[in-house]
């Protein structure tokens, strides 16, 4: 049997849903770059929709269904203007983007400016004023779409780095609503963030929210430092005093009227129970055995699952594995590394070059070290449905998550949730947000190839009892801190800011004391003037 999983069938779609009136209003609105569904057109011209892949959709779908909410986002195709509609219990509000806007706002400013900047400049960001102007225009369009469907005193939850101006734009359009923003990727140290020519405008956009969420404590701390350093605003623990022209607003210690904005970490998670349920299915377990048989039943199957992105450290893990084979510390017949690298941003030159580099390295290792009966690396440049991924998780003895910088990395949690047998070893980069929670993994610095090699060998040789002890602890952590808890904690924070709720400006997060800095410095923007 083949070890290569079948690709997801693009024809697994639902029929075109009934259109609904654009005048509908909703008390809970999510705004993200992409909708939770993709528009597809069959060969016969029939239009349909299929669920989009990705951690954001997985995290928010249960929340949307529970709250009968609306989701505002792009449908995934250029130059398509669609009416709002209902799909699987969620009201969908498509926002159109032109091909030029996709190139400048999404591929340009979002993914060639913000993405590398926020990931510690692993690749050099590119700064173009035309890209920035497109980013502003598109953010305005998203804000207007959200404002149009939000009911009086609604809650609007904006998602991720592509839409950082939207909170303030919504506040200008709809001051009655409560606004949240969650940043799914890292927020860089102020010394890196300050390189951005539009650093002040981005902070202003984010401070339009009532609650700003980050994956890690360090990300929230970096943002608060940027607020103090660049804007000169006062912070107290997790609370930012944003000056407002409102005589009825509370006054800060400086005697000026302010609006309180809460900025803290809310680590995202997964629906752990659903992954375990899939893993317990007999057909999924049979598929896991089939995968191992197709690989030649090696003693150890190692697995990497990533978008093809330079932040994921794919090259680092392949290099470490190749050196272990060359050194003779691993017998080529005893181990197989399965690397799933799903396509990502294929029109961006940096990603084209990365794919060429990875595939060249894989080809060299397989050519130099493989045998007639066995290839050491099985490289798959595809995306797969969830059931197939769970089968891969069950087939893998060692999971390699070697991100150079990652907001969270839900793959690590998916692997843990799937291992109901309490087997398998997780090797996890200390630069992934998941490392803050999954302390029983083998934590590594992926830049240290020697230490990464040692961790791989240790994982392969780990006694079964230690594997089980570590995995039980990891599974408890993932079950206790699932996506429902993440969304509940964020919504509870938003509720404190809703009309009549209010927030105590003296309240601080128990972990935020060391960022409680009352002494203010002259803001960068004032020094630049």
C-alpha positions as CSV (number, residue, x, y, z in Angstrom):
1,X,0.0,0.0,0.0
2,X,1.2,3.5,-0.7
3,X,2.5,5.6,2.2
4,X,1.5,8.8,0.3
5,X,-1.9,10.1,1.7
6,X,-4.6,10.9,-0.8
7,X,-5.1,14.6,-1.5
8,X,-8.2,16.3,-0.2
9,X,-11.0,16.2,-2.7
10,X,-11.9,19.7,-3.9
11,X,-15.4,18.4,-4.8
12,X,-16.3,18.0,-1.1
13,X,-18.5,21.0,-1.2
14,X,-21.9,22.1,0.0
15,X,-24.4,23.6,-2.5
16,X,-24.7,27.3,-2.9
17,X,-26.6,28.5,0.2
18,X,-29.7,30.7,0.2
19,X,-28.9,34.4,0.1
20,X,-30.0,36.5,3.0
21,X,-30.7,40.2,3.2
22,X,-27.7,42.5,3.7
23,X,-29.8,44.4,6.3
24,X,-29.5,41.6,8.8
25,X,-27.7,42.7,12.1
26,X,-25.8,40.4,14.5
27,X,-24.7,40.8,18.1
28,X,-21.4,38.9,17.5
29,X,-19.3,39.6,14.5
30,X,-15.9,38.0,13.5
31,X,-13.7,39.8,11.0
32,X,-10.8,38.0,9.4
33,X,-8.8,38.1,6.1
34,X,-10.3,34.8,4.9
35,X,-13.8,33.5,5.4
36,X,-14.3,30.0,7.0
37,X,-15.3,28.7,3.6
38,X,-13.8,28.8,0.1
39,X,-15.8,29.4,-3.0
40,X,-15.4,26.6,-5.6
41,X,-16.9,26.1,-9.0
42,X,-17.3,22.6,-10.4
43,X,-16.6,21.7,-14.0
44,X,-20.3,22.0,-14.9
45,X,-20.4,25.5,-13.5
46,X,-22.1,24.7,-10.2
47,X,-21.1,27.0,-7.4
48,X,-20.4,25.6,-4.0
49,X,-18.5,26.1,-0.7
50,X,-16.0,24.0,1.2
51,X,-14.4,24.6,4.6
52,X,-11.1,26.4,4.6
53,X,-8.1,24.8,6.2
54,X,-6.2,26.5,9.0
55,X,-6.1,27.0,12.8
56,X,-8.2,30.2,12.8
57,X,-11.2,28.5,11.3
58,X,-10.8,25.4,13.5
59,X,-10.7,27.7,16.6
60,X,-13.6,30.0,15.8
61,X,-16.2,27.8,14.1
62,X,-17.6,26.4,17.4
63,X,-17.8,29.9,18.8
64,X,-19.7,31.2,15.8
65,X,-22.3,28.5,15.8
66,X,-22.8,28.8,19.6
67,X,-23.4,32.6,19.2
68,X,-25.3,32.7,15.9
69,X,-22.8,35.2,14.6
70,X,-21.7,36.7,11.4
71,X,-18.3,36.3,9.8
72,X,-16.8,39.0,7.6
73,X,-13.9,38.1,5.2
74,X,-12.6,37.5,1.7
75,X,-13.9,34.5,-0.2
76,X,-10.5,33.5,-1.6
77,X,-10.9,34.5,-5.2
78,X,-10.1,37.9,-6.8
79,X,-12.6,40.2,-8.4
80,X,-15.7,38.3,-7.1
81,X,-18.4,40.3,-5.5
82,X,-20.9,38.1,-3.5
83,X,-24.0,38.8,-1.5
84,X,-24.1,37.7,2.2
85,X,-25.5,34.2,2.8
86,X,-25.9,31.5,5.4
87,X,-23.6,28.5,5.5
88,X,-23.8,25.7,8.0
89,X,-25.2,27.9,10.7
90,X,-22.9,30.9,10.1
91,X,-23.9,34.1,8.4
92,X,-21.2,34.8,5.8
93,X,-20.4,38.4,4.7
94,X,-17.9,38.3,1.7
95,X,-15.6,41.3,1.2
96,X,-14.3,41.6,-2.4
97,X,-10.7,42.0,-3.3
98,X,-9.2,42.8,-6.7
99,X,-6.2,40.9,-8.1
100,X,-4.1,44.1,-7.6
101,X,-5.2,44.4,-4.0
102,X,-4.3,40.8,-3.3
103,X,-0.9,41.5,-4.7
104,X,-0.3,44.7,-2.8
105,X,-2.3,44.3,0.5
106,X,-2.0,40.6,1.0
107,X,1.1,39.3,-0.7
108,X,2.8,42.6,-0.4
109,X,2.3,44.5,2.8
110,X,0.8,41.6,4.9
111,X,3.2,38.9,3.9
112,X,6.3,40.6,2.6
113,X,6.4,43.5,5.1
114,X,4.5,42.6,8.3
115,X,5.1,38.8,8.3
116,X,8.9,38.9,8.2
117,X,9.1,41.9,10.5
118,X,6.9,40.3,13.1
119,X,8.9,37.0,12.9
120,X,12.1,38.7,14.0
121,X,13.3,39.6,10.5
122,X,14.2,36.0,9.6
123,X,13.8,37.3,6.1
124,X,14.3,41.1,5.4
125,X,11.0,43.0,5.2
126,X,10.2,45.1,2.1
127,X,8.7,48.5,2.6
128,X,6.6,50.0,-0.2
129,X,4.3,53.0,0.1
130,X,1.9,51.6,-2.5
131,X,1.5,48.5,-0.5
132,X,0.8,50.5,2.6
133,X,-1.9,52.5,0.8
134,X,-3.5,49.3,-0.4
135,X,-3.4,48.0,3.2
136,X,-5.2,51.1,4.4
137,X,-7.9,50.9,1.7
138,X,-8.6,47.2,2.2
139,X,-8.8,47.6,6.0
140,X,-11.3,50.4,5.5
141,X,-13.5,48.1,3.4
142,X,-13.4,45.4,6.0
143,X,-14.3,47.9,8.7
144,X,-17.2,49.2,6.8
145,X,-18.5,45.7,6.1
146,X,-18.3,44.8,9.8
147,X,-19.9,48.0,10.9
148,X,-22.8,47.4,8.5
149,X,-23.8,44.0,10.0
150,X,-23.1,44.7,13.7
151,X,-26.1,45.2,15.8
152,X,-26.4,48.0,18.4
153,X,-23.9,47.4,21.2
154,X,-22.6,44.3,19.4
155,X,-19.3,42.6,20.0
156,X,-16.8,42.6,17.1
157,X,-13.8,40.4,17.2
158,X,-11.1,41.2,14.6
159,X,-8.5,38.6,13.7
160,X,-4.8,38.9,12.9
161,X,-2.1,41.0,11.4
162,X,-3.7,41.6,8.0
163,X,-6.4,43.8,9.7
164,X,-4.6,45.8,12.3
165,X,-6.2,49.1,11.3
166,X,-9.7,47.8,11.5
167,X,-10.3,48.2,15.2
168,X,-9.9,52.0,15.1
169,X,-11.8,52.3,11.8
170,X,-14.7,50.4,13.3
171,X,-14.6,52.6,16.4
172,X,-14.9,55.7,14.3
173,X,-17.9,54.2,12.4
174,X,-19.6,52.5,15.4
175,X,-18.5,53.9,18.8
176,X,-21.3,51.8,20.4
177,X,-19.7,48.4,19.7
178,X,-17.2,46.5,21.9
179,X,-14.1,45.6,19.8
180,X,-11.6,42.8,20.3
181,X,-8.5,42.1,18.3
182,X,-6.4,38.9,18.4
183,X,-2.9,38.7,16.9
184,X,-2.2,35.1,15.9
185,X,1.4,35.7,15.0
186,X,4.2,37.0,17.3
187,X,4.6,40.7,18.1
188,X,8.3,41.7,17.8
189,X,10.5,43.5,20.3
190,X,10.3,47.3,20.0
191,X,13.8,47.5,18.5
192,X,12.6,45.5,15.5
193,X,9.0,46.9,15.4
194,X,10.4,50.4,15.3
195,X,11.8,49.8,11.8
196,X,8.3,49.9,10.4
197,X,7.7,53.3,8.7
198,X,4.0,53.2,9.7
199,X,4.7,52.0,13.3
200,X,2.6,54.7,14.9
201,X,-0.5,54.2,12.6
202,X,-0.5,50.4,13.3
203,X,-0.4,51.0,17.0
204,X,-3.2,53.5,16.7
205,X,-5.3,51.0,14.7
206,X,-4.8,48.3,17.4
207,X,-5.6,50.7,20.2
208,X,-9.0,51.1,18.7
209,X,-9.9,47.8,20.3
210,X,-11.1,47.4,23.9
211,X,-9.1,44.1,24.3
212,X,-6.0,43.2,22.3
213,X,-4.9,39.5,22.6
214,X,-1.6,37.9,21.9
215,X,-0.4,34.3,21.9
216,X,2.5,34.7,24.5
217,X,3.2,36.8,27.5
218,X,6.3,38.1,25.8
219,X,4.3,39.3,22.8
220,X,1.9,41.3,25.0
221,X,4.9,42.7,26.8
222,X,6.5,43.7,23.5
223,X,3.4,45.5,22.4
224,X,3.1,47.4,25.7
225,X,6.7,48.5,25.4
226,X,6.0,49.7,21.9
227,X,3.0,51.7,23.1
228,X,5.1,53.4,25.7
229,X,8.2,53.9,23.6
230,X,6.5,55.0,20.3
231,X,3.2,56.6,21.5
232,X,4.2,57.7,25.0
233,X,1.0,56.3,26.5
234,X,0.8,55.3,30.2
235,X,0.4,51.6,31.0
236,X,-0.4,49.9,34.2
237,X,0.0,46.2,34.0
238,X,-2.1,45.0,31.1
239,X,-4.0,48.3,30.8
240,X,-3.2,51.1,28.4
241,X,-4.5,54.7,28.9
242,X,-5.4,55.9,25.5
243,X,-6.1,59.7,25.4
244,X,-9.6,60.6,24.2
245,X,-11.5,63.9,23.7
246,X,-14.4,63.0,25.9
247,X,-15.2,65.0,29.1
248,X,-17.1,62.1,30.5
249,X,-14.3,59.6,30.2
250,X,-12.1,58.7,33.3
251,X,-9.0,60.6,33.9
252,X,-5.5,59.2,34.1
253,X,-2.8,60.0,36.7
254,X,-1.7,62.8,34.3
255,X,-5.2,64.3,34.6
256,X,-6.2,63.7,30.9
257,X,-9.3,61.9,29.8
258,X,-8.6,58.3,28.7
259,X,-10.1,55.1,27.4
260,X,-8.8,51.9,29.0
261,X,-7.5,49.2,26.6
262,X,-6.6,45.8,27.8
263,X,-3.6,44.0,26.2
264,X,-2.7,40.6,27.4
265,X,-1.9,37.0,26.3
266,X,-4.6,34.5,25.5
267,X,-2.8,31.4,24.1
268,X,-5.0,29.8,21.4
269,X,-5.7,26.1,21.3
270,X,-7.6,23.3,19.4
271,X,-10.8,21.3,19.8
272,X,-8.8,18.5,21.5
273,X,-11.8,16.2,21.9
274,X,-12.5,16.1,18.2
275,X,-8.9,15.0,17.4
276,X,-9.1,12.2,19.9
277,X,-12.5,11.1,18.5
278,X,-11.0,10.9,15.0
279,X,-7.9,9.0,16.3
280,X,-10.1,6.4,18.0
281,X,-11.9,5.5,14.7
282,X,-10.9,2.0,13.5
283,X,-10.5,3.2,9.9
284,X,-8.1,6.0,10.9
285,X,-6.0,3.5,13.0
286,X,-6.0,1.2,10.0
287,X,-4.8,4.0,7.8
288,X,-2.0,4.7,10.2
289,X,-0.8,1.1,10.0
290,X,-1.1,1.3,6.2
291,X,1.1,4.4,6.1
292,X,3.8,2.6,8.1
293,X,3.6,-0.4,5.8
294,X,3.9,1.8,2.8
295,X,7.1,3.3,4.3
296,X,8.6,-0.2,4.7
297,X,7.7,-0.5,8.4
298,X,10.8,1.3,9.7
299,X,11.6,1.2,13.4
300,X,11.0,4.9,13.7
301,X,8.8,7.2,11.7
302,X,9.5,10.9,12.3
303,X,7.0,13.5,11.1
304,X,7.0,17.2,10.2
305,X,3.8,19.0,9.3
306,X,4.0,22.6,8.2
307,X,3.0,25.3,5.7
308,X,6.0,25.8,3.4
309,X,7.3,28.9,5.2
310,X,10.7,30.1,6.2
311,X,9.6,30.6,9.8
312,X,8.9,26.8,10.3
313,X,12.5,25.6,10.4
314,X,11.9,22.8,7.9
315,X,15.4,23.1,6.5
316,X,16.9,22.9,10.0
317,X,15.2,19.6,10.8
318,X,16.0,18.1,7.4
319,X,19.7,19.1,7.9
320,X,19.8,17.6,11.3
321,X,18.2,14.3,10.1
322,X,20.6,14.2,7.1
323,X,23.6,14.7,9.3
324,X,22.5,11.9,11.7
325,X,22.3,9.6,8.7
326,X,25.7,10.7,7.5
327,X,27.2,10.4,11.0
328,X,25.9,6.8,11.3
329,X,24.0,7.7,14.5
330,X,20.8,6.6,12.6
331,X,20.7,3.6,10.2
332,X,19.1,4.7,7.0
333,X,17.0,1.5,7.0
334,X,15.7,2.1,10.5
335,X,14.1,5.6,10.2
336,X,12.0,7.6,7.8
337,X,11.3,11.3,8.0
338,X,7.9,12.2,6.5
339,X,7.7,15.9,5.8
340,X,4.3,17.4,4.8
341,X,4.9,20.9,3.4
342,X,1.5,22.3,2.3
343,X,1.6,24.9,-0.4
344,X,1.7,28.5,0.8
345,X,1.9,32.0,-0.8
346,X,3.2,30.5,-4.0
347,X,3.2,33.8,-5.9
348,X,5.7,35.3,-3.5
349,X,9.3,35.0,-4.6
350,X,10.7,34.2,-1.2
351,X,8.4,31.2,-0.9
352,X,9.3,30.0,-4.5
353,X,13.0,30.1,-3.5
354,X,12.3,28.3,-0.2
355,X,10.5,25.5,-2.0
356,X,13.4,25.1,-4.5
357,X,15.9,25.0,-1.6
358,X,14.0,22.4,0.5
359,X,13.3,20.1,-2.5
360,X,16.9,20.3,-3.6
361,X,18.1,19.3,-0.1
362,X,15.6,16.4,0.1
363,X,16.7,15.2,-3.3
364,X,20.4,15.3,-2.3
365,X,19.8,13.4,0.9
366,X,17.7,10.7,-0.8
367,X,20.1,10.5,-3.6
368,X,23.2,10.3,-1.5
369,X,21.9,8.2,1.4
370,X,18.9,6.2,0.1
371,X,18.9,2.6,-0.9
372,X,17.0,0.7,-3.6
373,X,14.5,-0.4,-1.0
374,X,14.3,2.7,1.2
375,X,14.3,6.5,0.9
376,X,15.1,8.3,4.2
377,X,12.8,11.3,3.5
378,X,9.2,11.1,2.2
379,X,8.5,14.7,1.1
380,X,4.8,15.6,0.4
381,X,4.0,19.1,-1.1
382,X,0.2,18.8,-0.5
383,X,-2.5,19.7,1.9
384,X,-4.6,16.9,3.4
385,X,-7.9,16.5,5.2
386,X,-8.0,16.3,9.0
387,X,-8.6,12.5,9.1
388,X,-5.5,11.9,7.0
389,X,-3.4,14.1,9.2
390,X,-4.6,12.3,12.4
391,X,-3.6,9.0,10.7
392,X,-0.1,10.5,10.1
393,X,0.0,11.6,13.8
394,X,-0.8,8.1,14.9
395,X,1.8,6.6,12.5
396,X,4.6,8.9,13.8
397,X,6.8,7.9,16.7
398,X,8.5,11.3,16.8
399,X,6.8,14.7,15.9
400,X,9.2,17.5,14.9
401,X,8.1,21.1,15.4
402,X,11.2,23.2,14.8
403,X,9.8,26.6,14.1
404,X,12.3,29.5,14.2
405,X,9.5,31.8,15.4
406,X,5.8,30.9,15.7
407,X,2.9,32.5,17.4
408,X,1.6,29.2,18.7
409,X,1.9,26.2,16.4
410,X,-1.3,24.2,16.6
411,X,0.2,21.1,14.9
412,X,2.1,20.4,18.2
413,X,-1.3,20.3,20.0
414,X,-3.0,18.3,17.3
415,X,-0.3,15.6,17.6
416,X,-0.7,15.5,21.4
417,X,-4.5,15.4,21.2
418,X,-4.4,12.5,18.7
419,X,-2.2,10.3,20.8
420,X,-4.8,8.7,23.0
421,X,-2.4,5.7,23.3
422,X,0.0,7.9,25.3
423,X,2.7,7.1,22.8
424,X,4.9,9.3,20.6
425,X,7.5,12.0,21.5
426,X,7.1,15.7,20.7
427,X,10.2,17.6,19.9
428,X,9.2,21.3,20.1
429,X,11.0,24.5,19.4
430,X,11.3,26.9,22.3
431,X,10.5,29.7,19.9
432,X,7.0,28.4,19.3
433,X,4.2,29.7,21.5
434,X,3.2,26.2,22.3
435,X,6.5,25.8,24.3
436,X,5.1,27.9,27.1
437,X,2.4,25.3,27.8
438,X,3.9,22.0,26.5
439,X,6.8,21.8,28.9
440,X,7.0,18.0,28.9
441,X,8.0,18.0,25.2
442,X,11.7,17.8,24.3
443,X,12.3,21.6,24.0
444,X,15.1,22.6,21.5
445,X,16.7,25.6,20.0
446,X,16.4,24.7,16.2
447,X,19.3,27.0,15.4
448,X,21.6,24.6,17.4
449,X,21.8,21.7,14.9
450,X,23.9,19.7,17.3
451,X,21.4,19.9,20.1
452,X,18.5,19.2,17.6
453,X,20.4,16.0,16.5
454,X,20.8,14.9,20.1
455,X,17.1,15.5,20.8
456,X,16.1,13.4,17.8
457,X,18.3,10.5,19.0
458,X,17.0,10.9,22.5
459,X,13.4,10.7,21.2
460,X,14.1,7.6,19.1
461,X,15.7,5.9,22.1
462,X,13.3,7.1,24.8
463,X,12.0,4.2,27.0
464,X,8.3,3.5,26.6
465,X,7.5,4.4,30.2
466,X,9.0,7.9,29.9
467,X,7.2,8.4,26.6
468,X,3.9,7.6,28.3
469,X,4.6,9.8,31.3
470,X,5.4,12.8,29.1
471,X,2.5,12.3,26.8
472,X,-0.1,11.9,29.6
473,X,1.1,15.3,31.0
474,X,1.0,16.9,27.6
475,X,-2.5,15.5,26.8
476,X,-3.9,16.8,30.1
477,X,-2.5,20.3,29.3
478,X,-4.1,20.3,25.9
479,X,-7.4,19.0,27.1
480,X,-7.6,21.5,30.0
481,X,-6.7,24.4,27.8
482,X,-8.7,23.8,24.7
483,X,-10.2,26.2,22.1
484,X,-13.4,26.6,24.1
485,X,-11.4,27.9,27.1
486,X,-9.4,30.3,24.8
487,X,-12.5,31.8,23.3
488,X,-14.4,31.9,26.6
489,X,-11.5,33.8,28.3
490,X,-11.3,36.3,25.5
491,X,-15.0,36.9,25.4
492,X,-15.1,37.3,29.2
493,X,-12.5,40.0,28.8
494,X,-14.6,41.7,26.2
495,X,-17.6,41.6,28.4
496,X,-15.8,43.6,31.0
497,X,-15.5,46.4,28.5
498,X,-19.1,46.2,27.2
499,X,-21.5,49.0,28.1
500,X,-22.3,48.8,31.8
501,X,-19.4,46.4,32.4
502,X,-16.4,48.6,32.7
503,X,-13.0,47.6,33.9
504,X,-10.9,48.4,36.9
505,X,-7.8,50.2,35.7
506,X,-5.9,49.1,38.7
507,X,-6.5,45.4,37.9
508,X,-3.5,43.6,36.6
509,X,-2.9,40.1,35.3
510,X,-1.1,38.0,37.9
511,X,1.7,37.5,35.4
512,X,2.0,41.1,34.4
513,X,3.6,42.7,37.4
514,X,7.1,43.0,35.9
515,X,5.8,45.1,32.9
516,X,4.1,47.5,35.3
517,X,6.1,50.6,34.4
518,X,4.7,53.9,35.6
519,X,7.7,56.0,34.7
520,X,7.2,57.2,31.2
521,X,9.8,58.1,28.6
522,X,9.6,60.6,25.8
523,X,7.8,58.8,22.9
524,X,9.7,58.1,19.7
525,X,7.2,60.1,17.6
526,X,7.7,63.2,19.8
527,X,11.5,62.8,19.4
528,X,11.1,62.4,15.7
529,X,9.0,65.6,15.3
